[in-house]
Each structure stands twice: as C-alpha cells, then as structure tokens.
Amino acid sequence: MTSTMGQLILGTILDTDGARATCRLSLAQLASARELAKVEHQAAVSVGGVVKVSVAGQLLFGMISELSTDRDDPESALAGIDYMGEGPCGPDGNALGFRRGLSIYPQPGDEVRFATETDFVRIFAPPDLPHIQLGTVYPTENVRAPILFDMLMGRHFAVVGSSGTGKSTTVSLLL
C-alpha cells in the first residue's frame, strides 16, 4: 500500500447503523487505487480492504465486506463497510491511536478513504505487552501481526483452517 492511496477519496457514506455503513465508491478511484497498489497487494483495494472516515477529529475504520454494481450510477459501486474501531486523527490525516468500537458514527456524505500503512501500525502493532509476532499484517510489509499471549491464554480460542495450512505447527509454536 502506498500513502497516496490513503489520501484518495474513494466515495461517500450513504447509510449507516450501529454496525455497518453503505457507501457509494467511484469505480475510477478504485481502479486508480489498484494501479497504485503493489501487485501482491492489489486485492486489498476490494473486499477485505480497510477504509477510514474522518468524523469530528476521529478516524473511523471499517472493512469492505461487499461490493456491488450501483445500478443507478454506472460509474460507481456500492460497498458494505463493517465497522472495526476508531482513533484520534493526526494532522497528517493518519490515526494517532486505535481502540475497538465506535463512540461516534459517520453521516451520509462523509468521505471514505483507504487506510494507510501508518493507520495499520496504530490498529495492529503490538502495545508494550508480551506478544508473539506471527508475521505481518496484509497488505503491509512492515506492520507486525502480534498475538497478545496473556490475553489469548486467558480465553477460550480455536485454531481452524483447511487441511495442510499449519494448524498443528501454529499450536506447537504457541506452546
């Protein structure tokens, strides 16, 4: 991902509720974002991509969960966004921190942009707590993907996946 992608206005909020938003996104801006993305990260500008909306000094983050053709506007797509959390907005337009859940919600017309690598650091980088680094957060190359060991072991959890994906290896490494 490039920082340029995070400043690109993709579209606007149409509807929102307590869990998700519907947005109208420009097909031209989505195509431009895909061109700006590195080849191995081009899928991140579609379903699964993380977007942000600036509201009253906060950045609200969500994941694109669906995309469909806007039958009323052939130059747009409709996107379903599932909310993830929020953080204060810095002067550069990137998050200064992150917490799960929202305390404020966007309104119709608010602008939608892709999250930047700096935003991913705030969302996913491990705090100063014991953790295990599992890899990196897609679609970044440098943002560490942590497992907060104390939090994980204090709860019930499952390791699931298809045959041959490394479940047993993962459990062995955790233990």
C-alpha positions as CSV (number, residue, x, y, z in Angstrom):
1,M,0.0,0.0,0.0
2,T,1.2,3.5,-0.6
3,S,0.4,6.6,1.5
4,T,-1.0,8.2,-1.6
5,M,-3.8,5.6,-1.6
6,G,-4.9,6.8,1.9
7,Q,-5.5,10.3,0.7
8,L,-7.5,9.3,-2.3
9,I,-11.2,10.0,-1.8
10,L,-13.0,6.8,-2.8
11,G,-16.5,7.9,-2.3
12,T,-19.1,8.8,0.4
13,I,-21.3,7.3,3.1
14,L,-24.9,6.7,2.0
15,D,-26.4,5.0,5.0
16,T,-25.2,3.9,8.4
17,D,-26.3,2.0,11.5
18,G,-24.5,0.8,14.7
19,A,-22.5,-2.0,12.9
20,R,-22.0,-1.0,9.3
21,A,-22.3,1.6,6.6
22,T,-23.3,1.6,2.9
23,C,-21.1,3.7,0.7
24,R,-21.0,4.8,-2.9
25,L,-17.5,4.4,-4.2
26,S,-16.1,5.7,-7.5
27,L,-15.1,2.9,-9.9
28,A,-12.4,5.2,-11.3
29,Q,-10.9,5.8,-7.8
30,L,-11.0,2.1,-7.1
31,A,-9.2,1.4,-10.4
32,S,-6.7,4.2,-9.5
33,A,-6.0,2.7,-6.1
34,R,-5.5,-0.8,-7.6
35,E,-2.9,0.7,-10.0
36,L,-1.1,2.5,-7.1
37,A,-1.0,-0.8,-5.1
38,K,1.9,-3.1,-5.4
39,V,1.0,-6.2,-7.5
40,E,0.9,-8.5,-4.4
41,H,-1.4,-6.1,-2.6
42,Q,-4.0,-5.3,-5.3
43,A,-6.6,-7.5,-3.6
44,A,-6.6,-5.1,-0.6
45,V,-8.4,-2.4,-2.6
46,S,-11.5,-4.6,-2.9
47,V,-13.4,-6.8,-0.4
48,G,-11.3,-7.1,2.7
49,G,-9.7,-3.6,2.2
50,V,-9.7,-1.4,5.3
51,V,-11.1,2.1,4.9
52,K,-11.4,5.2,7.1
53,V,-13.8,8.1,7.5
54,S,-12.9,11.3,9.3
55,V,-15.6,12.5,11.8
56,A,-15.2,15.2,14.4
57,G,-11.4,14.7,14.9
58,Q,-11.7,10.9,14.9
59,L,-10.9,8.4,12.2
60,L,-13.5,5.6,12.0
61,F,-12.1,2.3,10.5
62,G,-14.0,-0.4,8.7
63,M,-13.5,-3.3,6.4
64,I,-15.1,-3.6,3.0
65,S,-17.3,-6.7,3.3
66,E,-19.2,-6.4,0.0
67,L,-19.1,-4.6,-3.3
68,S,-21.8,-4.5,-5.9
69,T,-22.7,-2.5,-9.1
70,D,-24.6,0.7,-8.4
71,R,-27.5,0.3,-10.9
72,D,-28.4,3.9,-10.6
73,D,-24.8,5.2,-11.4
74,P,-22.7,3.1,-13.8
75,E,-19.5,4.9,-12.6
76,S,-20.0,3.8,-9.0
77,A,-20.1,0.7,-6.9
78,L,-22.0,0.2,-3.6
79,A,-19.9,-1.1,-0.7
80,G,-20.9,-2.5,2.6
81,I,-18.4,-1.5,5.4
82,D,-18.3,-3.3,8.7
83,Y,-17.0,-1.1,11.5
84,M,-13.8,-2.0,13.3
85,G,-12.9,0.8,15.6
86,E,-11.7,4.4,15.9
87,G,-8.8,6.6,16.8
88,P,-7.9,10.3,17.0
89,C,-6.9,11.9,13.7
90,G,-3.5,13.4,13.4
91,P,-2.5,16.5,11.4
92,D,-1.3,14.3,8.5
93,G,-4.7,12.5,8.3
94,N,-3.5,9.3,9.9
95,A,-4.5,7.7,13.2
96,L,-2.7,8.6,16.4
97,G,-4.1,5.6,18.2
98,F,-6.8,2.9,18.0
99,R,-9.5,1.2,20.0
100,R,-12.2,-1.3,19.1
101,G,-15.8,0.0,18.8
102,L,-17.1,3.4,17.8
103,S,-18.2,6.3,20.0
104,I,-19.4,8.5,17.1
105,Y,-20.8,7.5,13.7
106,P,-20.5,9.0,10.2
107,Q,-23.3,10.7,8.4
108,P,-24.4,10.5,4.8
109,G,-22.0,12.4,2.7
110,D,-18.9,11.8,4.8
111,E,-15.8,10.9,2.7
112,V,-14.3,7.4,2.6
113,R,-10.6,6.7,2.0
114,F,-8.3,3.7,2.2
115,A,-6.4,3.3,5.4
116,T,-2.6,3.9,5.1
117,E,0.3,1.8,6.4
118,T,0.6,4.3,9.3
119,D,-3.0,3.6,10.2
120,F,-2.3,-0.1,10.1
121,V,0.5,0.4,12.6
122,R,-1.9,2.1,15.0
123,I,-4.6,-0.6,14.5
124,F,-2.4,-3.7,14.6
125,A,1.0,-3.1,16.1
126,P,1.5,-4.7,19.5
127,P,1.3,-2.5,22.5
128,D,4.1,-2.8,25.1
129,L,2.7,-6.2,26.3
130,P,4.0,-9.7,26.0
131,H,3.3,-10.9,22.5
132,I,4.3,-13.3,19.8
133,Q,4.9,-11.9,16.3
134,L,3.1,-14.1,13.8
135,G,4.1,-12.3,10.6
136,T,3.0,-9.1,9.0
137,V,-0.4,-7.6,8.5
138,Y,-1.7,-7.8,4.9
139,P,-1.4,-5.6,2.8
140,T,1.6,-4.1,4.6
141,E,5.2,-5.3,4.5
142,N,6.4,-3.9,7.9
143,V,3.5,-3.9,10.3
144,R,3.9,-6.7,12.7
145,A,1.0,-9.1,13.3
146,P,1.1,-9.8,17.0
147,I,-0.7,-12.4,19.2
148,L,-1.1,-10.9,22.7
149,F,-0.2,-14.1,24.6
150,D,-1.6,-13.2,28.0
151,M,-4.9,-12.2,26.5
152,L,-5.0,-15.3,24.3
153,M,-4.3,-17.8,27.1
154,G,-6.9,-16.1,29.4
155,R,-9.8,-17.1,27.0
156,H,-11.1,-20.0,25.0
157,F,-9.9,-20.0,21.5
158,A,-9.7,-22.3,18.5
159,V,-7.2,-22.7,15.7
160,V,-9.1,-23.5,12.5
161,G,-8.2,-23.9,8.8
162,S,-8.1,-26.2,5.8
163,S,-6.0,-29.3,5.8
164,G,-2.3,-28.5,5.4
165,T,-2.5,-24.9,6.4
166,G,-0.3,-25.2,9.5
167,K,-2.7,-25.5,12.4
168,S,-0.6,-28.1,14.3
169,T,2.6,-26.1,13.6
170,T,0.9,-23.0,15.0
171,V,-0.3,-24.7,18.1
172,S,3.2,-26.2,18.6
173,L,4.8,-22.8,18.4
174,L,2.3,-21.3,20.8
175,L,3.0,-23.9,23.4
